[in-house]
Amino acid sequence: MTKTRRALAPLLLTGLLAAGLAAPPAAAARPGPVHPAAETHPPSRPAADDIRARLAAVPGLRVIKENPAPAGYRSFTLDYRQPVDHRHPHRGTFAQRLLLLHRSTTRPTVLHLGGYGLEHQDPGYRTEPTVLLDANQVSVEHRYFGTSTPRPTDWSKLDIRQAAADHHRIVQALKKIYRAAWISTGGSKGGMATVYHRRFHPHDVAGSVVYSAPDNTDDRDDTAVDRFLERVGTPRCRAALTAVQREMLGPRRTELAGRLARWAAGQGHTFHTLGSADRVLELTVLQLPMLFWMHADTASCDRIPEPSASGDVLYDWWTATVPVPGYTDHYLAPVTASYYQLGTQLGFVDLAAPHLAGLLRHPGIQSMRNYVPRRIPMHFAPGVMPDIDRWVRHHGSELLFVYGENDPTRAEPFRTGPGSRDAHVYVAPGANHATTLARLAPRDRARATAALRRWAAVDTPPA
C-alpha cells in the first residue's frame, strides 16, 4: 500500500491533498494515521444470520467479497447503488464502492471520506478516530474515482452537493444496522469532503474530525499561502530552496528537462496533457516550496542539495520531493476528477514567484485547466467555498480541525465563528500535512480526544 501513495499527494497541491494514485517513487504518509494490523485473519465462513447476511439485506447494497481483517474485525468490500443525479434520481445510477470494517453493531461507526478512490487502500486500514473509539469504519470511494464512475460520464454531476448526498444515503442505509453514534473523518481532500457533507447534512453524524483541510474562500487571492511560505521554517532553509529552484530553472533547465523526457520515453509515458517535460519541470519547481513543507521533517532542510551538486544528486532530490512520474498522462488520467473539482469548485493555489523572475517560460502553468483534457468543459463557481466557510462560522457544530504547524494548508484554514458550537481548531507543533491528534500538544490532545469520545458517547478508551 505504501508504494502506491506518493504520486498524487503532492500533485494535487494547493497545500491540499493526499493520497490516490500509484506511481514509482517511495511513499508519502496519508493524512490521518494508518494503523496496520499486526495480525490478520482470513475470512471465516459466515453464518446465515451474521453481519454479512444483514448487509446483503440492505436495499441497494451488494457484498462483493470478504477480506482479511485486523484481529477482532471483519472486512467487506461493498457496492451501494447511487443516483448519478440526486436531484433527478430516475436519470441513471452507478455503483459506489465501500470498504467496511465491522467491529460490533453496538460500537460507534466512523465514516471515512478519503476524497479519492479505494483501489490502493488496505482493507484493514483504520483511521485514528476508528482506533481511539474501537469503532466500525465505512470508507467511501468518492464519486467519479476508481470503480465509482458513472458511465457515460456526465462531469456536471461531479460537485460537492452530489457527493454529500452520496454520503448521506450511505449513512442512512447503514444506520439500520449500526445504530450507535456515527463520527465522520477525512484528511486533506477527504477532510474537505467531510466538511461539505456536514454542511448539507449536519445531523448525519455526531461529530467530525477533519485533518489538514484548506478553506479556499477566494480563489483569486493566494497571498496568504505566499506569506506562509515566506515565513515557515528557518531563513537558511528557505534560502536553500530558493537557490535550488533558480538553479533548476536556470543553468540546469535543459539537463533536467532532458533527463525527464528520456525517462518518460523509456517508460512509454507521455506528457500530452501538461504539454512537455519542460512544462512539467517549470510547474513542479514553482510548487517545490509548498510540496517540500507539506512533507518536510526535521532533517529535510539538510537534504536540500547545493546548486553546485551533480546532475544525479539534483535530479534524484527533485524526483524524491516531487513524484514527477505522477504528471505523465498515464497517472493523470485516473485522477482527472480531482483536478476537475479543484478547477470548478474547490479552488487552487497559484503561487507567486518573484525570486524566479526571468526564468519562467509558461504563463498560467499552475491553472487546473492544464490538468484536465480540453474535451471536458470547466467553469469555476466562486460562491461555493464562501458558503461552506459561512456555515462553519455561523452554524458548524461538533467539529475538530487539526493542522500541522509547518503545513502550507494552514495558511488558509477553517476557522470557528460566532455561531460555531463545540467546534475547535488545533495546530500540531512541528507537524506537516500528515498530522494527527497524537501530534498535538498534551493539553490539546486531551481536549480533542475527550470531545471525540463525548460525541461518540464512549466514556473510556478501548482496552
C-alpha positions in Angstrom: 0.0 0.0 0.0 2.7 2.5 0.9 4.4 2.3 -2.5 1.2 3.4 -4.3 0.6 6.5 -2.2 3.2 9.1 -3.2 2.4 10.1 -6.8 -0.8 12.0 -6.2 -0.3 13.6 -2.8 1.9 16.4 -3.9 0.4 16.5 -7.4 -2.9 17.8 -6.1 -1.2 20.7 -4.5 -2.7 23.8 -3.1 -1.4 22.7 0.1 -4.2 20.2 -0.2 -4.5 16.8 -0.9 -3.3 13.5 -0.1 -3.2 10.1 -1.5 -4.6 8.5 -4.5 -2.5 7.4 -7.4 0.1 4.7 -8.0 3.5 5.9 -9.1 7.1 4.7 -9.0 8.7 6.8 -6.2 8.6 5.9 -2.5 5.5 6.5 -0.3 4.3 9.6 1.5 2.2 9.5 4.6 -1.5 9.8 4.3 -3.4 12.5 6.4 -4.5 10.7 9.5 -2.5 7.7 10.7 -2.5 4.3 9.2 -2.7 1.6 11.8 -1.8 -1.6 10.0 -2.9 -4.7 11.8 -0.2 -6.7 13.5 -2.3 -9.8 13.0 -4.8 -10.6 10.2 -7.2 -13.4 9.8 -8.7 -14.9 6.6 -12.4 -14.5 6.1 -14.4 -17.0 8.0 -17.5 -18.8 6.6 -20.5 -16.6 7.5 -23.4 -17.9 9.4 -26.9 -17.4 7.9 -27.8 -14.7 10.4 -24.4 -12.9 10.7 -23.4 -9.4 9.6 -22.8 -10.4 6.0 -26.4 -11.5 5.7 -27.6 -8.3 7.3 -25.6 -6.2 4.9 -26.8 -8.2 1.9 -30.4 -7.4 3.0 -29.9 -3.6 2.9 -31.7 -2.3 -0.3 -29.2 -1.2 -2.9 -26.2 -2.7 -1.0 -24.2 -5.5 -2.5 -21.5 -7.6 -0.7 -18.7 -8.0 -3.2 -16.3 -10.0 -1.0 -14.9 -10.5 2.4 -11.3 -9.5 3.0 -8.6 -10.4 5.5 -9.1 -8.2 8.6 -7.4 -7.0 11.7 -8.0 -9.1 14.8 -11.5 -8.5 16.2 -12.8 -7.2 12.9 -14.4 -8.4 9.7 -13.7 -6.6 6.5 -16.0 -6.4 3.5 -15.9 -4.8 0.0 -19.3 -3.4 -0.8 -21.1 -1.6 -3.6 -24.0 0.8 -3.0 -26.3 1.8 -5.8 -26.4 5.7 -6.1 -28.2 8.1 -8.4 -25.9 9.9 -10.8 -28.0 13.0 -10.1 -29.7 13.1 -6.7 -32.0 15.9 -7.9 -33.3 13.5 -10.6 -32.7 10.0 -9.3 -34.5 8.4 -12.2 -31.8 9.5 -14.6 -29.4 6.7 -14.1 -27.4 5.1 -11.3 -23.8 3.9 -10.5 -22.3 1.5 -8.0 -20.3 3.3 -5.3 -17.5 1.3 -3.8 -17.2 1.0 0.0 -14.9 -0.8 2.4 -16.4 -1.8 5.7 -14.5 -2.8 8.9 -17.1 -4.4 11.1 -16.4 -4.5 14.9 -19.8 -4.7 16.5 -23.2 -3.3 15.9 -23.1 -1.8 19.4 -19.9 0.2 18.8 -19.7 3.7 17.2 -19.1 3.9 13.4 -16.6 6.1 11.7 -17.5 7.4 8.2 -14.1 7.8 6.5 -14.1 10.0 3.4 -10.8 9.8 1.6 -11.8 12.0 -1.3 -10.3 9.7 -3.9 -10.6 6.0 -5.0 -10.2 3.0 -2.8 -8.1 0.9 -5.1 -4.9 1.4 -3.1 -6.4 1.4 0.4 -5.6 -1.6 2.6 -8.9 -3.2 3.6 -7.6 -3.3 7.1 -6.6 0.4 7.3 -8.1 2.1 10.4 -8.2 5.9 10.8 -7.2 7.5 14.1 -10.8 8.0 15.3 -11.6 4.4 14.5 -8.7 3.3 16.7 -9.5 5.7 19.5 -13.2 4.7 19.6 -12.7 1.0 18.9 -15.2 1.6 16.2 -16.6 0.2 13.0 -15.4 2.0 9.9 -17.0 2.7 6.5 -14.6 4.0 3.9 -16.2 5.6 0.8 -14.8 5.9 -2.6 -15.6 9.4 -3.9 -17.8 9.6 -7.0 -16.0 9.7 -10.3 -13.0 7.8 -8.9 -12.0 4.2 -9.4 -14.9 1.9 -10.0 -17.4 4.5 -8.7 -17.5 6.4 -12.0 -20.9 6.7 -13.8 -20.9 5.5 -17.5 -21.4 7.6 -19.5 -19.6 10.3 -17.5 -21.5 13.5 -17.1 -19.0 15.8 -15.5 -21.6 18.3 -14.5 -22.8 15.9 -11.8 -19.4 15.9 -10.0 -19.9 18.6 -7.4 -19.8 18.8 -3.6 -23.5 18.7 -3.1 -24.0 15.5 -5.1 -21.1 13.9 -3.2 -22.6 15.0 0.1 -25.9 13.3 -0.9 -24.0 10.1 -1.7 -22.6 10.1 1.8 -25.9 10.9 3.3 -27.6 8.0 1.7 -24.8 5.6 2.8 -25.2 6.8 6.4 -29.0 6.4 6.3 -28.8 3.0 4.8 -26.2 1.6 7.3 -27.7 3.2 10.4 -30.4 0.5 10.2 -27.6 -1.9 11.3 -25.1 0.4 13.1 -27.3 2.3 15.5 -24.7 3.7 17.8 -23.2 7.2 17.2 -21.5 8.0 13.9 -18.4 10.1 13.6 -17.0 11.3 10.2 -13.4 11.9 9.4 -11.0 12.6 6.5 -7.7 14.2 5.7 -6.8 16.9 3.1 -9.3 16.5 0.2 -11.1 13.9 2.3 -11.3 16.4 5.1 -12.8 18.9 2.8 -15.4 16.3 1.7 -16.1 15.7 5.4 -17.0 19.3 6.0 -19.1 19.6 2.8 -21.1 16.5 3.9 -21.8 18.2 7.3 -22.8 21.5 5.5 -25.6 19.8 3.7 -26.5 17.0 6.1 -25.4 18.3 9.5 -27.2 15.7 11.6 -26.0 12.5 9.9 -23.1 12.2 12.3 -22.5 13.2 15.9 -19.2 14.9 15.2 -16.3 15.2 12.7 -12.5 15.1 12.9 -11.0 17.0 9.9 -7.3 16.8 9.2 -5.3 19.3 7.1 -8.2 20.6 5.1 -7.8 24.0 3.4 -10.6 26.6 3.3 -10.0 28.5 0.0 -12.8 31.1 0.1 -11.3 33.3 -2.7 -9.6 31.5 -5.5 -8.2 34.8 -6.8 -6.2 35.6 -3.7 -3.4 33.3 -2.7 -1.3 35.8 -0.8 -1.9 34.0 2.5 -0.1 31.0 1.1 2.7 33.1 -0.3 3.2 34.8 3.1 3.2 31.5 4.9 5.9 30.1 2.6 8.0 33.3 3.2 8.0 32.6 6.9 7.8 28.8 7.5 11.0 27.1 8.7 14.3 28.9 9.0 15.8 31.6 6.8 18.6 29.2 5.9 16.2 26.5 4.8 14.1 28.9 2.7 17.2 30.3 1.1 18.4 26.8 0.2 15.0 26.1 -1.5 15.2 29.4 -3.5 18.8 28.7 -4.6 17.9 25.2 -5.9 14.8 26.5 -7.6 16.9 29.1 -9.5 19.5 26.5 -10.4 16.9 24.1 -11.8 15.1 26.7 -14.0 18.4 28.4 -14.9 21.7 26.6 -15.7 20.3 23.1 -15.2 17.0 23.5 -17.0 17.9 21.8 -20.3 19.7 19.0 -18.4 16.8 18.2 -16.1 14.0 18.5 -18.7 16.0 16.3 -21.0 16.5 13.7 -18.3 12.8 13.7 -17.5 11.9 13.4 -21.2 14.3 10.5 -21.7 12.9 8.7 -18.6 9.4 9.1 -19.8 10.2 7.8 -23.3 12.0 4.8 -21.8 8.9 4.0 -19.7 6.5 4.6 -22.6 4.9 7.6 -20.8 3.9 10.9 -22.4 3.2 14.5 -21.3 0.4 15.3 -23.7 -2.0 16.7 -21.1 0.5 19.1 -19.5 2.4 19.6 -22.7 6.0 18.7 -22.3 8.8 17.7 -19.9 9.9 21.4 -19.8 6.4 22.5 -18.7 6.3 19.8 -16.0 9.8 20.9 -14.8 8.6 24.5 -14.5 5.3 23.6 -12.8 7.0 21.4 -10.2 9.8 23.8 -9.5 7.3 26.6 -9.0 5.5 24.5 -6.4 8.6 23.0 -4.8 8.4 25.1 -1.6 4.7 24.1 -1.0 5.4 20.4 -1.7 8.5 20.4 0.4 6.9 21.8 3.5 3.8 19.6 3.1 6.0 16.5 3.7 9.1 18.0 5.5 10.6 16.5 8.6 13.3 17.8 10.9 16.0 16.5 8.6 14.5 17.7 5.3 16.4 21.0 5.2 19.7 19.3 5.5 18.9 17.2 2.4 18.3 20.1 0.0 21.2 19.9 -2.5 23.6 22.8 -3.1 23.2 24.5 -6.5 26.6 23.1 -7.4 25.5 19.5 -6.8 25.9 16.9 -9.5 23.2 16.3 -12.0 22.4 12.9 -10.5 22.0 14.4 -7.0 19.8 17.3 -8.1 17.6 15.0 -10.3 17.2 12.4 -7.5 16.3 15.0 -4.9 13.8 16.7 -7.3 12.0 13.4 -8.1 12.0 12.4 -4.5 10.5 15.7 -3.3 8.0 15.8 -6.2 6.8 12.5 -7.6 7.3 13.6 -11.1 6.0 10.4 -12.8 2.6 11.4 -11.5 2.5 14.2 -14.0 2.5 11.8 -17.0 -0.7 11.1 -18.9 -0.7 7.5 -17.6 -1.0 8.7 -13.9 -3.0 11.9 -14.5 -5.9 10.2 -16.3 -7.3 8.2 -13.3 -7.5 11.3 -11.2 -8.9 13.8 -13.7 -11.8 14.1 -11.2 -9.5 15.7 -8.6 -8.4 18.4 -11.0 -11.9 18.9 -12.2 -13.1 19.6 -8.7 -10.2 21.9 -8.0 -10.9 23.8 -11.2 -14.7 24.1 -10.8 -15.4 24.5 -7.1 -12.6 23.8 -4.6 -10.1 26.3 -5.9 -6.3 26.0 -6.2 -3.1 27.8 -5.2 -1.3 29.9 -7.9 1.9 30.6 -6.1 3.8 33.9 -6.7 7.5 33.5 -7.5 9.2 36.9 -7.8 12.5 35.1 -7.0 12.2 33.3 -10.3 11.7 36.4 -12.4 13.2 36.0 -15.8 13.3 32.2 -15.6 9.7 31.3 -16.3 8.5 30.4 -19.8 5.0 29.1 -19.4 2.5 31.7 -18.1 -0.6 30.2 -16.4 1.1 26.8 -15.9 -0.4 26.4 -12.4 -4.0 26.6 -13.7 -6.2 23.5 -13.2 -7.3 23.8 -16.8 -3.9 22.4 -17.8 -4.5 19.1 -15.9 -8.0 18.3 -17.4 -8.4 17.3 -21.1 -10.0 20.1 -23.2 -12.9 17.9 -24.2 -14.2 18.3 -20.6 -15.8 21.7 -20.0 -14.8 23.6 -16.8 -16.4 26.7 -15.3 -15.4 27.9 -11.8 -18.2 28.6 -9.3 -16.8 31.3 -7.0 -19.7 31.2 -4.4 -19.4 27.6 -3.4 -16.5 27.8 -0.9 -17.6 31.0 0.8 -20.9 29.3 1.5 -19.1 26.4 3.3 -17.0 28.9 5.2 -20.1 30.8 6.4 -21.8 27.6 7.5 -18.8 26.6 9.6 -18.5 30.0 11.3 -22.3 30.5 11.8 -23.8 27.0 12.1 -21.0 24.4 12.4 -21.0 22.2 15.5 -19.1 19.2 16.8 -16.1 19.8 14.6 -12.4 19.2 15.2 -10.0 20.8 12.7 -6.4 19.6 13.0 -3.4 21.2 11.2 0.3 20.7 11.2 2.3 23.8 12.1 4.6 23.6 9.0 1.8 22.5 6.5 1.0 25.2 3.9 -2.6 24.1 4.2 -2.6 26.0 7.5 -2.3 29.3 5.5 -6.0 29.1 4.6 -7.6 27.2 7.5 -11.1 26.6 8.6 -12.0 28.9 11.5 -14.7 28.9 14.0 -17.0 31.9 14.4 -19.8 33.4 16.4 -22.3 30.6 15.6 -19.9 27.7 15.9 -20.8 25.3 18.8 -18.4 22.8 20.2 -16.0 23.4 17.3 -12.3 23.6 17.7 -9.2 24.3 15.7 -5.9 22.7 16.8 -2.3 23.1 15.4 0.2 20.3 16.0 3.7 21.7 16.8 6.3 20.9 14.1 3.9 18.7 12.2 3.4 18.6 8.4 0.4 17.7 6.2 0.2 14.2 7.6 -0.6 15.4 11.1 -2.7 13.6 13.7 -4.4 14.1 17.1 -1.5 12.2 18.6 0.9 15.0 17.4 -0.9 17.7 19.3 0.4 19.2 22.5 -0.7 17.2 25.5 -3.4 19.6 26.7 -4.9 20.0 23.2 -4.7 16.2 22.6 -6.6 15.6 25.8 -9.3 18.1 24.9 -9.6 16.8 21.3 -9.9 13.2 22.3 -12.3 14.0 25.1 -14.6 15.8 22.6 -14.4 12.9 20.2 -15.4 10.4 22.9 -18.1 12.7 24.2 -19.7 12.9 20.7 -19.4 9.2 20.2 -20.8 8.5 23.7 -17.7 6.5 24.6 -16.6 7.1 28.1 -13.2 5.4 28.2 -10.5 4.5 25.6 -10.6 0.9 24.2 -8.8 -1.7 26.3 
